[in-house]
Amino acid sequence: MLKLGDCLITEYGEQWLADALEHAARRAGTTLPFKEDLLASVRYYLEHECDLSVMKVSELYARLRRMLTEVGLEHLARELREEMPPMTVCVAEIARSVPFWLFFACELKKQVEELRGHGITRYCFTGRKECVMALRGRKRWDRSCQSLLEDLDFLLSRYEEQAADC
């Protein structure tokens, strides 16, 4: 697990690390050699060699910089900036806790702003249909649900700064 402030990140893909390495290479004015090998090494380390059950994201990046330096890629290590993994936000859970559209929109905004405060700018919103049914108080999908789903998609699009790979 990764720790970011008070947030624990339990599920994440490795594309965000690949992106961070690619961005470092671009800043260094070079290409990224051995990308798949670097990612496989990080994955192996986290799964088999890391003695921490929870690691701060900043510590992961510090270890990645050391690894890059040890294999002769100091120029990439210097340019590596901390980028956060996309965060999964279950909008159905928010709707179940505040089942009115106005309050839902306010709670969603509050949660996204909290994530942004931790540097997370990519989100993967899940549970859209369940969210709509909770907000409508319905057990079955109907025409009014479809209309609200369109409104929800528009609202969520305001927070989707970048495509998230979740």
N, CA, C and O of each residue as an XYZ file, in Angstrom:
664
protein
N       0.835     -1.180      0.000
C       0.000      0.000      0.000
C       0.878      1.242      0.000
O       1.976      1.260      0.557
N       0.367      2.257     -0.631
C       1.046      3.548     -0.634
C       0.271      4.508      0.257
O      -0.954      4.434      0.353
N       0.992      5.399      0.899
C       0.365      6.372      1.783
C       0.643      7.769      1.265
O       1.770      8.112      0.910
N      -0.413      8.565      1.232
C      -0.311      9.948      0.800
C      -1.111     10.779      1.785
O      -2.340     10.806      1.720
N      -0.430     11.453      2.691
C      -1.132     12.179      3.749
C      -1.915     11.183      4.576
O      -1.361     10.210      5.089
N      -3.214     11.433      4.703
C      -4.085     10.520      5.449
C      -4.682      9.429      4.566
O      -5.371      8.538      5.062
N      -4.422      9.492      3.260
C      -5.013      8.545      2.308
C      -4.123      7.318      2.159
O      -2.900      7.426      2.074
N      -4.756      6.155      2.128
C      -4.071      4.912      1.798
C      -4.506      4.513      0.402
O      -5.700      4.439      0.110
N      -3.534      4.257     -0.459
C      -3.822      3.876     -1.838
C      -3.518      2.394     -1.948
O      -2.360      1.978     -1.909
N      -4.579      1.596     -2.087
C      -4.396      0.146     -2.076
C      -4.345     -0.445     -3.471
O      -3.686     -1.462     -3.689
N      -5.024      0.172     -4.412
C      -5.043     -0.359     -5.773
C      -4.581      0.720     -6.735
O      -5.123      1.825     -6.760
N      -3.589      0.388     -7.511
C      -3.087      1.335     -8.492
C      -2.374      0.557     -9.578
O      -1.762     -0.482     -9.327
N      -2.463      1.072    -10.772
C      -1.722      0.489    -11.883
C      -0.339      1.112    -11.899
O      -0.027      1.962    -11.066
N       0.475      0.701    -12.825
C       1.818      1.272    -12.877
C       1.972      2.307    -13.979
O       3.063      2.839    -14.179
N       0.882      2.601    -14.704
C       0.977      3.578    -15.780
C       1.397      4.949    -15.249
O       2.133      5.668    -15.925
N       0.953      5.314    -14.075
C       1.324      6.617    -13.512
C       2.824      6.706    -13.259
O       3.410      7.777    -13.413
N       3.451      5.602    -12.876
C       4.912      5.604    -12.713
C       5.597      5.677    -14.071
O       6.605      6.364    -14.234
N       5.041      4.961    -15.042
C       5.594      5.027    -16.408
C       5.505      6.457    -16.920
O       6.441      6.956    -17.545
N       4.380      7.119    -16.657
C       4.217      8.519    -17.075
C       5.235      9.415    -16.383
O       5.831     10.283    -17.021
N       5.440      9.214    -15.090
C       6.407     10.030    -14.338
C       7.815      9.847    -14.901
O       8.569     10.813    -15.016
N       8.173      8.607    -15.253
C       9.494      8.350    -15.833
C       9.622      8.979    -17.223
O      10.665      9.536    -17.566
N       8.559      8.884    -18.012
C       8.565      9.505    -19.344
C       8.704     11.018    -19.232
O       9.437     11.636    -20.004
N       8.008     11.609    -18.281
C       8.092     13.067    -18.085
C       9.503     13.469    -17.659
O      10.016     14.499    -18.097
N      10.129     12.661    -16.809
C      11.506     12.941    -16.383
C      12.449     12.884    -17.582
O      13.333     13.728    -17.726
N      12.255     11.885    -18.441
C      13.103     11.764    -19.632
C      12.918     12.973    -20.546
O      13.888     13.501    -21.091
N      11.681     13.403    -20.709
C      11.410     14.573    -21.554
C      12.095     15.820    -20.983
O      12.698     16.596    -21.725
N      11.997     16.009    -19.648
C      12.655     17.167    -19.021
C      14.171     17.084    -19.171
O      14.846     18.106    -19.295
N      14.706     15.853    -19.159
C      16.150     15.658    -19.306
C      16.588     15.736    -20.759
O      17.784     15.719    -21.049
N      15.629     15.821    -21.676
C      15.956     15.912    -23.097
C      16.482     14.615    -23.676
O      17.343     14.625    -24.555
N      15.970     13.504    -23.189
C      16.437     12.195    -23.640
C      15.252     11.242    -23.760
O      14.108     11.618    -23.509
N      15.541     10.021    -24.140
C      14.512      8.984    -24.169
C      14.648      8.144    -22.912
O      15.653      8.214    -22.203
N      13.641      7.365    -22.654
C      13.649      6.512    -21.464
C      14.080      5.108    -21.855
O      13.305      4.365    -22.456
N      15.319      4.738    -21.516
C      15.772      3.387    -21.855
C      15.224      2.375    -20.838
O      15.042      2.702    -19.665
N      14.972      1.187    -21.282
C      14.603      0.075    -20.399
C      13.352      0.347    -19.562
O      13.277     -0.088    -18.413
N      12.373      1.059    -20.120
C      11.187      1.418    -19.335
C      10.510      0.198    -18.735
O      10.193      0.187    -17.546
N      10.287     -0.820    -19.539
C       9.601     -2.015    -19.033
C      10.422     -2.693    -17.935
O       9.864     -3.186    -16.955
N      11.743     -2.717    -18.102
C      12.603     -3.311    -17.077
C      12.572     -2.501    -15.791
O      12.548     -3.067    -14.698
N      12.572     -1.180    -15.917
C      12.497     -0.315    -14.730
C      11.185     -0.547    -13.982
O      11.173     -0.682    -12.759
N      10.090     -0.590    -14.724
C       8.795     -0.812    -14.087
C       8.715     -2.205    -13.461
O       8.178     -2.361    -12.365
N       9.236     -3.198    -14.141
C       9.240     -4.558    -13.589
C      10.071     -4.605    -12.303
O       9.713     -5.304    -11.355
N      11.164     -3.869    -12.274
C      12.006     -3.828    -11.071
C      11.268     -3.178     -9.910
O      11.334     -3.660     -8.780
N      10.573     -2.095    -10.184
C       9.803     -1.430     -9.121
C       8.703     -2.368     -8.629
O       8.507     -2.509     -7.422
N       7.989     -3.007     -9.545
C       6.926     -3.940     -9.172
C       7.486     -5.077     -8.312
O       6.916     -5.418     -7.275
N       8.611     -5.662     -8.753
C       9.223     -6.760     -8.005
C       9.623     -6.286     -6.607
O       9.381     -6.972     -5.615
N      10.230     -5.122     -6.547
C      10.653     -4.583     -5.258
C       9.460     -4.426     -4.313
O       9.518     -4.859     -3.162
N       8.385     -3.810     -4.797
C       7.222     -3.577     -3.946
C       6.567     -4.875     -3.497
O       6.099     -4.981     -2.364
N       6.536     -5.865     -4.389
C       5.864     -7.126     -4.069
C       6.707     -8.081     -3.245
O       6.160     -8.866     -2.470
N       8.060     -8.035     -3.397
C       8.884     -9.077     -2.789
C       9.980     -8.582     -1.855
O      10.345     -9.296     -0.922
N      10.507     -7.407     -2.069
C      11.682     -6.971     -1.335
C      11.420     -5.871     -0.307
O      12.203     -5.697      0.627
N      10.342     -5.142     -0.469
C      10.074     -4.005      0.406
C       9.685     -4.501      1.793
O       8.802     -5.347      1.935
N      10.349     -3.972      2.810
C      10.074     -4.397      4.173
C       8.953     -3.578      4.818
O       8.631     -3.786      5.988
N       8.372     -2.671      4.080
C       7.290     -1.839      4.604
C       5.951     -2.306      4.044
O       5.834     -2.544      2.842
N       4.944     -2.438      4.901
C       3.621     -2.794      4.388
C       2.911     -1.561      3.847
O       2.042     -1.662      2.981
N       3.290     -0.392      4.368
C       2.760      0.872      3.877
C       3.949      1.786      3.624
O       4.790      1.987      4.500
N       4.009      2.334      2.421
C       5.119      3.214      2.058
C       4.566      4.557      1.602
O       3.606      4.619      0.835
N       5.173      5.609      2.075
C       4.784      6.933      1.612
C       5.169      7.059      0.142
O       6.184      6.517     -0.295
N       4.349      7.781     -0.610
C       4.629      7.987     -2.027
C       5.990      8.656     -2.182
O       6.749      8.323     -3.093
N       6.297      9.591     -1.302
C       7.592     10.285     -1.382
C       8.755      9.314     -1.185
O       9.803      9.475     -1.811
N       8.584      8.313     -0.327
C       9.632      7.312     -0.116
C       9.794      6.428     -1.353
O      10.914      6.068     -1.715
N       8.685      6.079     -2.002
C       8.768      5.299     -3.236
C       9.579      6.057     -4.279
O      10.437      5.474     -4.942
N       9.315      7.350     -4.427
C      10.059      8.148     -5.405
C      11.533      8.283     -5.006
O      12.404      8.276     -5.875
N      11.823      8.406     -3.712
C      13.217      8.478     -3.271
C      13.954      7.184     -3.628
O      15.094      7.222     -4.090
N      13.309      6.058     -3.415
C      13.926      4.775     -3.753
C      14.076      4.621     -5.267
O      15.068      4.067     -5.741
N      13.103      5.106     -6.016
C      13.193      5.046     -7.471
C      14.350      5.915     -7.971
O      15.053      5.527     -8.904
N      14.553      7.079     -7.364
C      15.683      7.935     -7.737
C      17.012      7.234     -7.446
O      17.939      7.299     -8.253
N      17.104      6.566     -6.294
C      18.335      5.825     -5.955
C      18.581      4.718     -6.963
O      19.715      4.502     -7.391
N      17.522      4.016     -7.341
C      17.660      2.937     -8.315
C      18.152      3.483     -9.652
O      19.049      2.906    -10.266
N      17.572      4.582    -10.101
C      18.003      5.189    -11.363
C      19.467      5.604    -11.293
O      20.224      5.405    -12.243
N      19.858      6.176    -10.169
C      21.252      6.600     -9.999
C      22.183      5.399    -10.029
O      23.243      5.449    -10.652
N      21.794      4.320     -9.359
C      22.640      3.129     -9.293
C      22.854      2.467    -10.654
O      23.875      1.815    -10.874
N      21.892      2.632    -11.569
C      22.055      2.017    -12.892
C      22.581      3.020    -13.916
O      22.535      2.768    -15.120
N      23.079      4.156    -13.431
C      23.725      5.117    -14.323
C      22.800      6.104    -15.007
O      23.174      6.714    -16.009
N      21.610      6.268    -14.484
C      20.654      7.197    -15.082
C      20.415      8.401    -14.157
O      19.274      8.781    -13.894
N      21.513      8.988    -13.674
C      21.413     10.123    -12.750
C      20.623     11.275    -13.354
O      19.876     11.956    -12.651
N      20.787     11.497    -14.668
C      20.080     12.598    -15.329
C      18.562     12.415    -15.236
O      17.828     13.400    -15.164
N      18.089     11.175    -15.238
C      16.653     10.930    -15.057
C      16.259     11.088    -13.589
O      15.200     11.634    -13.281
N      17.106     10.614    -12.696
C      16.815     10.729    -11.267
C      16.650     12.187    -10.860
O      15.776     12.520    -10.060
N      17.499     13.063    -11.419
C      17.416     14.496    -11.086
C      16.111     15.118    -11.563
O      15.590     16.040    -10.935
N      15.590     14.616    -12.665
C      14.385     15.209    -13.262
C      13.079     14.541    -12.824
O      11.997     15.001    -13.189
N      13.173     13.459    -12.044
C      11.980     12.725    -11.633
C      11.187     13.528    -10.601
O      11.700     13.846     -9.529
N       9.956     13.849    -10.923
C       9.055     14.577    -10.027
C       7.967     13.624     -9.541
O       7.566     12.696    -10.243
N       7.508     13.878     -8.333
C       6.455     13.031     -7.780
C       5.134     13.301     -8.482
O       4.616     14.417     -8.453
N       4.608     12.284     -9.101
C       3.282     12.320     -9.692
C       2.457     11.264     -8.969
O       2.957     10.185     -8.651
N       1.222     11.574     -8.718
C       0.374     10.680     -7.938
C      -0.436      9.754     -8.843
O      -0.777     10.113     -9.970
N      -0.738      8.559     -8.334
C      -1.580      7.650     -9.118
C      -3.003      8.196     -9.198
O      -3.416      8.980     -8.344
N      -3.751      7.785    -10.219
C      -5.155      8.197    -10.271
C      -5.904      7.605     -9.083
O      -5.648      6.471     -8.678
N      -6.798      8.356     -8.550
C      -7.565      7.901     -7.397
C      -8.952      7.463     -7.849
O      -9.602      8.160     -8.628
N      -9.400      6.322     -7.367
C     -10.744      5.856     -7.656
C     -11.701      6.487     -6.653
O     -11.493      6.405     -5.442
N     -12.740      7.109     -7.167
C     -13.758      7.738     -6.333
C     -15.085      7.064     -6.666
O     -15.560      7.132     -7.800
N     -15.674      6.420     -5.674
C     -16.956      5.744     -5.877
C     -18.069      6.759     -5.600
O     -18.359      7.081     -4.448
N     -18.678      7.250     -6.668
C     -19.731      8.253     -6.500
C     -21.001      7.637     -5.903
O     -21.817      8.355     -5.324
N     -21.176      6.332     -6.035
C     -22.334      5.673     -5.422
C     -22.266      5.781     -3.899
O     -23.289      5.982     -3.245
N     -21.077      5.649     -3.340
C     -20.923      5.774     -1.887
C     -21.279      7.177     -1.420
O     -21.912      7.351     -0.379
N     -20.874      8.166     -2.186
C     -21.206      9.552     -1.835
C     -22.726      9.734     -1.888
O     -23.313     10.332     -0.986
N     -23.353      9.221     -2.936
C     -24.804      9.363     -3.089
C     -25.568      8.649     -1.975
O     -26.621      9.120     -1.545
N     -25.047      7.525     -1.511
C     -25.715      6.815     -0.419
C     -25.599      7.585      0.890
O     -26.483      7.501      1.743
N     -24.516      8.332      1.051
C     -24.349      9.101      2.295
C     -25.082     10.442      2.254
O     -25.512     10.947      3.291
N     -25.226     11.018      1.064
C     -25.959     12.285      0.895
C     -26.843     12.157     -0.352
O     -26.450     12.580     -1.439
N     -28.041     11.571     -0.194
C     -28.850     11.219     -1.370
C     -29.677     12.358     -1.979
O     -30.789     12.124     -2.451
N     -29.161     13.557     -1.974
C     -29.834     14.673     -2.635
C     -28.825     15.348     -3.538
O     -27.687     15.584     -3.131
N     -29.226     15.661     -4.753
C     -28.319     16.151     -5.788
C     -27.449     17.305     -5.311
O     -26.232     17.262     -5.488
N     -28.033     18.324     -4.717
C     -27.271     19.499     -4.295
C     -26.217     19.117     -3.259
O     -25.060     19.522     -3.363
N     -26.619     18.344     -2.272
C     -25.669     17.928     -1.238
C     -24.628     16.976     -1.811
O     -23.461     17.007     -1.421
N     -25.065     16.125     -2.747
C     -24.139     15.221     -3.412
C     -23.053     16.016     -4.133
O     -21.865     15.731     -3.981
N     -23.460     17.012     -4.917
C     -22.503     17.821     -5.682
C     -21.527     18.530     -4.743
O     -20.339     18.630     -5.049
N     -22.009     19.015     -3.619
C     -21.133     19.688     -2.647
C     -20.152     18.706     -2.010
O     -18.977     19.030     -1.837
N     -20.623     17.512     -1.662
C     -19.755     16.503     -1.057
C     -18.709     16.007     -2.053
O     -17.555     15.793     -1.684
N     -19.100     15.826     -3.297
C     -18.153     15.422     -4.333
C     -17.058     16.480     -4.473
O     -15.871     16.153     -4.513
N     -17.462     17.737     -4.545
C     -16.493     18.830     -4.663
C     -15.544     18.831     -3.472
O     -14.339     19.013     -3.643
N     -16.066     18.633     -2.281
C     -15.241     18.600     -1.064
C     -14.214     17.463     -1.134
O     -13.041     17.661     -0.819
N     -14.664     16.274     -1.548
C     -13.750     15.129     -1.609
C     -12.680     15.325     -2.675
O     -11.519     14.984     -2.451
N     -13.053     15.867     -3.828
C     -12.075     16.103     -4.896
C     -11.071     17.162     -4.466
O      -9.879     17.032     -4.745
N     -11.537     18.214     -3.786
C     -10.613     19.250     -3.307
C      -9.635     18.689     -2.280
O      -8.472     19.091     -2.243
N     -10.101     17.766     -1.451
C      -9.205     17.118     -0.484
C      -8.127     16.309     -1.207
O      -6.957     16.346     -0.824
N      -8.523     15.579     -2.251
C      -7.559     14.808     -3.034
C      -6.572     15.738     -3.735
O      -5.374     15.455     -3.775
N      -7.062     16.827     -4.280
C      -6.179     17.802     -4.937
C      -5.180     18.387     -3.947
O      -4.042     18.687     -4.310
N      -5.604     18.546     -2.706
C      -4.698     19.030     -1.666
C      -3.523     18.091     -1.439
O      -2.469     18.511     -0.963
N      -3.707     16.827     -1.779
C      -2.630     15.833     -1.672
C      -1.874     15.676     -2.982
O      -0.987     14.829     -3.090
N      -2.216     16.485     -3.976
C      -1.510     16.409     -5.259
C      -2.127     15.447     -6.256
O      -1.546     15.211     -7.316
N      -3.277     14.891     -5.952
C      -3.936     13.951     -6.866
C      -4.825     14.752     -7.807
O      -5.734     15.459     -7.372
N      -4.552     14.632     -9.100
C      -5.311     15.401    -10.084
C      -5.997     14.513    -11.116
O      -6.699     15.014    -11.995
N      -5.802     13.206    -11.015
C      -6.458     12.283    -11.943
C      -7.384     11.383    -11.139
O      -7.003     10.846    -10.098
N      -8.598     11.227    -11.635
C      -9.614     10.482    -10.905
C     -10.272      9.468    -11.821
O     -10.378      9.673    -13.031
N     -10.704      8.394    -11.237
C     -11.489      7.388    -11.925
C     -12.791      7.272    -11.130
O     -12.800      6.765    -10.008
N     -13.884      7.744    -11.720
C     -15.172      7.721    -11.026
C     -15.886      6.418    -11.335
O     -16.075      6.056    -12.497
N     -16.283      5.716    -10.275
C     -16.979      4.440    -10.432
C     -18.360      4.533     -9.788
O     -18.639      5.449     -9.015
N     -19.206      3.581    -10.115
C     -20.528      3.490     -9.502
C     -21.513      4.540     -9.982
O     -22.375      4.981     -9.222
N     -21.387      4.945    -11.245
C     -22.250      6.024    -11.762
C     -23.734      5.631    -11.756
O     -24.573      6.396    -11.281
N     -24.053      4.458    -12.272
C     -25.474      4.064    -12.329
C     -26.046      3.856    -10.928
O     -27.182      4.245    -10.657
N     -25.270      3.247    -10.044
C     -25.731      3.051     -8.669
C     -25.932      4.403     -7.987
O     -26.850      4.571     -7.184
N     -25.077      5.355     -8.308
C     -25.185      6.705     -7.776
C     -26.510      7.331     -8.199
O     -27.238      7.879     -7.371
N     -26.813      7.247     -9.473
C     -28.042      7.840    -10.005
C     -29.264      7.205     -9.355
O     -30.199      7.908     -8.974
N     -29.262      5.885     -9.226
C     -30.414      5.214     -8.623
C     -30.573      5.611     -7.157
O     -31.698      5.738     -6.672
N     -29.455      5.811     -6.441
C     -29.539      6.270     -5.061
C     -30.070      7.695     -4.995
O     -30.891      8.014     -4.135
N     -29.607      8.550     -5.896
C     -30.075      9.935     -5.907
C     -31.553     10.030     -6.295
O     -32.264     10.903     -5.798
N     -32.013      9.155     -7.164
C     -33.413      9.134     -7.594
C     -34.288      8.333     -6.634
O     -35.514      8.432     -6.686
N     -33.668      7.540     -5.757
C     -34.446      6.703     -4.854
C     -35.156      5.578     -5.587
O     -36.254      5.174     -5.203
N     -34.533      5.076     -6.635
C     -35.137      4.035     -7.481
C     -34.435      2.693     -7.275
O     -33.254      2.622     -6.936
N     -35.205      1.651     -7.491
C     -34.652      0.287     -7.489
C     -34.390     -0.173     -8.915
O     -33.566     -1.057     -9.147
N     -35.102      0.436     -9.879
C     -34.950      0.079    -11.292
C     -34.646      1.322    -12.110
O     -35.036      2.440    -11.774
N     -33.941      1.076    -13.183
C     -33.537      2.153    -14.098
C     -34.756      2.628    -14.890
O     -35.526      1.816    -15.403
N     -34.924      3.938    -14.983
C     -36.000      4.487    -15.813
C     -35.490      5.723    -16.551
O     -34.313      6.073    -16.464
N     -36.400      6.379    -17.282
C     -36.025      7.526    -18.099
C     -35.437      8.671    -17.268
O     -34.494      9.332    -17.701
N     -35.986      8.902    -16.091
C     -35.467      9.992    -15.253
C     -34.045      9.680    -14.782
O     -33.242     10.587    -14.566
N     -33.746      8.403    -14.626
C     -32.378      8.009    -14.257
C     -31.414      8.339    -15.389
O     -30.308      8.824    -15.148
N     -31.832      8.078    -16.613
C     -30.968      8.363    -17.761
C     -30.658      9.851    -17.838
O     -29.524     10.243    -18.114
N     -31.651     10.661    -17.599
C     -31.451     12.117    -17.629
C     -30.482     12.552    -16.540
O     -29.598     13.374    -16.785
N     -30.641     12.012    -15.352
C     -29.738     12.369    -14.259
C     -28.328     11.848    -14.513
O     -27.355     12.492    -14.121
N     -28.201     10.687    -15.166
C     -26.883     10.166    -15.513
C     -26.150     11.145    -16.430
O     -24.946     11.353    -16.283
N     -26.866     11.736    -17.364
C     -26.252     12.736    -18.238
C     -25.782     13.948    -17.442
O     -24.707     14.488    -17.704
N     -26.582     14.375    -16.475
C     -26.180     15.487    -15.606
C     -24.957     15.110    -14.768
O     -24.040     15.911    -14.587
N     -24.964     13.878    -14.263
C     -23.832     13.405    -13.472
C     -22.564     13.360    -14.312
O     -21.506     13.801    -13.865
N     -22.667     12.828    -15.529
C     -21.503     12.771    -16.412
C     -20.948     14.166    -16.677
O     -19.733     14.357    -16.706
N     -21.834     15.143    -16.870
C     -21.391     16.523    -17.072
C     -20.673     17.045    -15.825
O     -19.619     17.671    -15.929
N     -21.247     16.787    -14.650
C     -20.619     17.233    -13.401
C     -19.242     16.600    -13.231
O     -18.282     17.291    -12.890
N     -19.136     15.303    -13.464
C     -17.864     14.601    -13.289
C     -16.826     15.054    -14.307
O     -15.628     15.052    -14.025
N     -17.292     15.442    -15.490
C     -16.344     15.891    -16.521
C     -15.596     17.149    -16.080
O     -14.502     17.416    -16.577
N     -16.154     17.907    -15.177
C     -15.490     19.109    -14.665
C     -14.263     18.746    -13.815
O     -13.350     19.557    -13.659
N     -14.252     17.533    -13.274
C     -13.153     17.099    -12.419
C     -12.152     16.215    -13.146
O     -11.071     15.945    -12.623
N     -12.490     15.772    -14.317
C     -11.618     14.860    -15.049
C     -10.618     15.663    -15.866
O     -10.763     15.805    -17.080
N      -9.585     16.197    -15.175
C      -8.573     17.021    -15.826
C      -7.790     16.230    -16.854
O      -7.500     16.721    -17.945
N      -7.453     15.010    -16.499
C      -6.677     14.148    -17.377
C      -7.345     12.782    -17.382
O      -8.033     12.406    -16.432
N      -7.136     12.063    -18.441
C      -7.681     10.701    -18.487
C      -6.962      9.867    -17.444
O      -5.736      9.897    -17.345
N      -7.728      9.131    -16.676
C      -7.154      8.272    -15.647
C      -7.230      6.814    -16.102
O      -8.248      6.366    -16.631
N      -6.174      6.111    -15.893
C      -6.125      4.683    -16.249
C      -6.447      3.859    -15.010
O      -5.540      3.429    -14.298
N      -7.725      3.638    -14.749
C      -8.126      2.865    -13.570
C      -8.706      1.535    -14.003
O      -9.105      0.732    -13.159
